[in-house]
Amino acid sequence: MSYLTRLHPDMDVLRKALLNTEGRRGTGYSCTYDQKEHGAHLSYINGLFQTFRQNRRLDLAIDLGRELTKFQEGLWNDHIPKWDAKVFTNNLVPDKIQKTENIQTADGIIIQNLILAGYSSKYVNWIAIGIGTDDPSPGQTQLSNEVTRLPCLKDGWMVPAADILQTGVIFGAGTPTNKYSEFGGVTGGDVLEDFLGWRVLMPVEGYIDHRIGETIILFNHIQETVSLS
């Protein structure tokens, strides 16, 4: 019996009804870095997010998340890093950057609404990475070919700002060597029990050629959240 069915007997019916529904829009930025050149700086970014969370400084976490996204948008749109020094001044220009829109799954829509209705506290707070190439769809329940996943609250960030939820992780140099093509937001570390909330499939030219011990992958995801209005 699935997690959704355990919450309500009609949840599987609801899921099928949402298979052709367009979910909330989201965008993912994937950046590849050289471990030797940028490893310490990326650890610093992750450490800042963790410190702000531990000290309940949501304002600083939001500022940092916005600056990270502004930096990535500047690189993608203008090929020029735009970094507001309000929080910190590290100029982290990646070896490669790719911007890709996501597909929110039917499970992702259900989970968001269950949270708002007070029926669930199961959040999409892990990010998975894989090598699958199948086209994403709302009915998808897992990545096409997952390799590994990481928790945002330990190896990255999860920052709410108005109607946007920003999540991300840093896949370190120990991540297995692969040509990575897909990312997904999932509800936990169990491949069989947890749920896929959204999936990003990059274009072929955006695939990440990762080499264990040599490169680091930073993935930053910005998702519209459910509005109460």
N, C-alpha and C positions, 0 to 999 in steps of 0.2 A: 504494500500500500504506500503510495507516494506521500510526501510531506504535505502537498496541497490537499490531497484527499483526506488526510487525517484532520486537517483544519475544518473541512466542510465536505459533506458527501457529494456536492455538486461541483466541486472545484475542477475536476477533469472535464466536465461539460463546459464550464466557463472557459477553460483553456482552449478547447476546440473552437469555441465561438470567436476567440480572439486571434486565430491564426491568420486572418486576412486584415487585421487591424493595424494601422500605422501607429507605432509607439512614439514616445518622446524622442526628439532628436539629440544626438550626441556626436562629439568629435574626439578623435584620438590623435595625439602627437607621439610618434615614436622617434627616439634619438639614439644614435650609436656613438659611443665614445671610446677612446683609447684608454685602457686601464692605467697605464703608467702615467699618462699626462693628466687625466682628469679624475682618477679614482678617489683621491683625497677630497676633491671639491664636491663630488657627488655624495660622499659620506657626510660631508658637512651639511648639505641641503637636507638630507634625510634626518640628520641629527637635530636640525632646527625645527622641523615639523614635529618630531617626537618631543622636544623640549617644550614647545608651545602647547602641545596637547596635555602633557603632564602638569603644566602650570596653569591650565585652563585659560590660556591666552588665545581665544578664538580670533580676536581681532588681528593679531600678528600672523596667525596661520592663514587667515583670509588674504591679508596683504601679500604674504609670500606666495600663495597659490596664484593670485592674480598676476604677480610679477613674472612668475614662471611661464604662465600662459602668454602674457604680453611679449616676453622674450621669444617664445617659440613662434608666435604669430608673425613677429617682425622678421624672423629668419625665413619663414615659409613664404610670406607675401613679398617682402622687399629684399630678402637675402642680406639684411642688415640687422644685427642684434640690437634690440631696444631694451635696455635694462634700467629701470628706475631704482636708484640706490636707497630707497626708503628702508629696506630691510637689510640687504647686504649687497656687495658690489662684485661678486665673482662673475667674470665674463666667460660663460661656458658655451662656446661654439662647438656643436657636435660635428663629427665627421660626416654624418648623414642625418637628414630629418625627413619625415614623411607625415603628412596630414591626411586622415581618412575619416569619412563619416561612418557611423555605426548603424547597426540594425538592433532595435530593442525587441526582445523575444516576448512571446505571449506570457511566459512565466515571469518575466521582468515587470510587465504591466500589472499582473496579478499581485506580485509581491509588494509593489509600491502602494497599491490600493489597500492591501491587507494591513500594511503598516499604518496608513492614515486612519483606517477604521479601528485600530487597536487590537487586531486579531493576530499580529505577528511582530516579532522583534528580530526577524531574520533578514539581515541586510546584505546587499551586494557589496561586500567589503574585501574580496580577494580578486586578484587579476591573474588570469591564466595566459600562457603563451603557447603557440603551437605551430605546426608546419602544414596544416591542411589548406586546401585550395578550393573546396566546394563553395558555391555562392551562399551567403548567409540568408536565413529566412526566419520569420517570426516563430515558426514551429520548431526551431532548432533547440535542443536541450543540452548540448555540449559542443565543445569545439570539434572541428572535423578530425583533427589529429593533435591532441594536446601533448605537450612535453612536460611542463611543470607549471606550478602556480604559487603565488606568494600572497601573504596577508598585507592589506594596505596599512593597517594600524601598526605593523612592526617594520615592514620593509618599504614603507612609503607614506602615503598621506590620504586622508579622507576629510574633506573640508566643505561644509555647507555654506553657501553664500547666496542669500535671497532665493531665487528659483533655480539655482544652479548647484549641482553636487559635483565637486572635483575630487577625483580619485586617481591614484597613481602608485607605481612601484618602481624600484630600481632592481633589475635583474643583473646581479653581479657577475664578475668574471668567472665564477664557478658554474654558471649556467652551461649546459651541454652544448657542444658545437653543433650548429644547424643553420639552415637558411630559413629564418622564421618569417611567417606570412600572416599570422592571425593572432588576435588578442580577444579575451572575453572577460566580462565581469561575472563573478560567481559568488555564491553565498557561503562558501566555506572551503575547507581543505579536503573534503571527501568527494572523489570523482563520481562515485555511484549515488551518493545521498544528496549532494548539494545541487543547486540550480543555476542555470545560465541566464543572467539578466539581460545581457547585450553581447554582441560580437562585432568585431572590427576585422575585415579582410582587406589587407593592403593590396594595391595594384602590384603587378609583377616587378615594376621598376623600383618599388618601395620595399621589397623584401630585404630583411636584415641578414647579412652574412656575418653571423656571430662565431667567434673563435674562443674556445675555453681558455682562460688565463690571459687573454689579450684584450678583449672588448667588453664593454658594459652597455646594457640597454636601459634607457629611461623611457617609461611610457606614462603619459599624462592624459587623462580622460575627463572631458567636461560634458556633463549630461543635464539636460533640462529635467526638472522634477515635476511631480504631479501638482497642479495648482488646486487650491481649495475653493477658488471662486467659480 
